[in-house]
Amino acid sequence: MTAIRAWAYVLLAAADTLAGLILAWPRPTARWWAARQRDRAARLLHRAGEPGPDPTSAAARRVLPVHLLAGVPLGLLLVVVLGNIAVAAVVMTAWWAIPPDQRPRLAFDVPVDGWVTALGLGLLQLAVLGTLATVLIPTLARAQARLTLRLLAPSRAERLAHRVSTLTRTRAEVLDAHGAELRRIERDLHDGTQGRLVAVAMRLALAREAVREEPDAAVGLIDEAHGGVEAALAELRDVVRTIYPPILADRGLVGALTAVAAQASVPTRLDAEDPGRVPAAVEAVAYFMVGEALTNVAKHGRASNAAVTVRRGGDSLRVTVTDDGVGGADDSRGTGLTGIRRRVAALDGAMTVDSPAGGPTTVTVELPCDW
């Protein structure tokens, strides 16, 4: 399978060279062509993932000579090798059906005149060609792919420009999310807590008027006011919990995640090391990420088990949630993963989702702790 992937890469890269001669000069098509080469090389080397900045037209022009000087000859070599393997197999098994003057010669240019020659030289030729096809050509293909990725890698200026663009986008998303959160808190306080407190004040005012003439009615009003105060306090606690969960302040991140895992609808195993002192914002994002991811598992994953892993490595906190469900998670469809990605991006973190159809699903976030 590895050799077949390498053959496909070699043949497609060689075929793309002609297109590159035309497309590698106009800027829009050059970027598309270079991105195509980058993605193909990354898949061969199992480096597919976050694409990063798109290759520039200048990068496309750097890669084109590689395809001309290495890719095309390698593609022709592969065609010749595979063709000769097919010829050797046919001659070795069906030499007797070919007229003597039309029989291709095998290794060492020896004519085939019997089974001993056909099998002996045929097997030798198949061994040599098979080694070329399964060992040498895949090795050269991977070398070409590594060189392609190196030439397509963004320069320092391009990485900086991409970083600035990413930060600009994430800051805009953070401001939008912050504004939406403030509006939600205001709405919750206005429509819920404030209304309850107004009702409490009215009941207390009525109780004050009735306390002398109708003490029983006053007691009932005071009881209703007490219930309203408790309800208002519960709503205030809910609002505060969405801003910074009190359980984080009480138990720390590991204790809070232990409670989340214990309350999850799907049996969840927690493997968490004490990360030490990390910023409160990082703790909050990690807590919400685990809660949202486990909610997604219960809602969409159809999983029987889940696992949460928390590790601190240097100046970053790595949180991973996995499940054995059906897979197919995609945050581009507006699921809860979108909210996680926005929270992570707000802290200049990174998030990856690996969820092939059929499962399993792995959601990983990396959160910087050096600020």
Steps between C-alpha positions, in 0.01 A plus 500: 500500500789735583661428164171563317463837675854588394431393140187715491698796634775454241262465206280793603799724571649419160166560328458829685829629364345588164222685679761670716678640197178685419359570847809579705536853361164678537465571871149362569556170318854469637369506858240235415759279328747535787232419759417188299863386512526577870187305592606200293850494653357540851266204449785280379709592807199475736535867590152607397347734758481872555591643158645827620561784253426426137814466287597807303551520125875529564489168688326339204782612274753351743328162489458482123870424431481215751219344297687559174838366616386229740127439470479439124799261484372317806156469343650364176712255699191374680314451171797309353538283811132412523486436126797267516350315795191435293709388199714269715191341654347435158819365343574281802162327492396515133826497308396183318202680342715775349673440165877455554592801290261724699586396857636786715837430659528486878793588726848516348336508154470122500246350259224289651506149361365287782347487846838508674595825332150649536463422869858563604557829324136606545514460877834683510360788298184514713711508817716788376209699361286426806774634727520816291122541507443431870818635661696743286217692331298553824820617671567750220135606503514580872823693448335704225197560723720622786684735265167624363371581848827673588484719191132577558548586866416866566781743559536682828323804357217284366461325837489837673239629256292184551533538877387861486205402281405221740525727803293767328228246423502342845496837674196600294332171593587557866350848494184367335477215750567738789225734382258209461590374847440842654163522326409153626596586857307827481198319360516230768528758778234726353243238406563262786671623814385862478140395443509270802651771720231747390235243591669449839499876566130521412411211730700650785326835448159328512606306808603821673154645436322184612712410802274690746154424359556160333803334658424160344496651153823685581667173602393343169642795306825481694525126422447572131763773514742258665442249222555771243832598660619138494403467134681826419812375681488174302481695174789721608706189575420366152613827342821505704565135409501587128759774561741304721383171651530521881605136507830602341571737787391239756661183363745605233506374143552130577225497763261685270566259213454207736149629574430553128613147414295351783185681383544419129228297332761269345739308730813715500851424621709797616879495481610837626824616658503808717610771253619730773426868482337603174309818408135501603394559139685182393329300775161632394553414132626150589197447724249618240677302226469172691139568594399592144691210346338247734160653425567447129599139570171440677291681237660395173777247557295191593804397703521248782813646661697824507833608641647835605874557521665812642875558478720801566803522275723800556302814428191331356207297629379213283145370546372204299150350491451171316202272450424171326195630315404519135728793410421754232532804730543821300510843661428665163138395545453735794512240778625563853851450364475844340459659841797304634716612208409864559583481871832330422588752227433785741797378706720445192460127547455226242229240454495187287213262429568148374167330435493263203171340405451199724706654779673544727487874566786692660480868586824659618573853612834661580476804728801727569568561869787749471303820539 
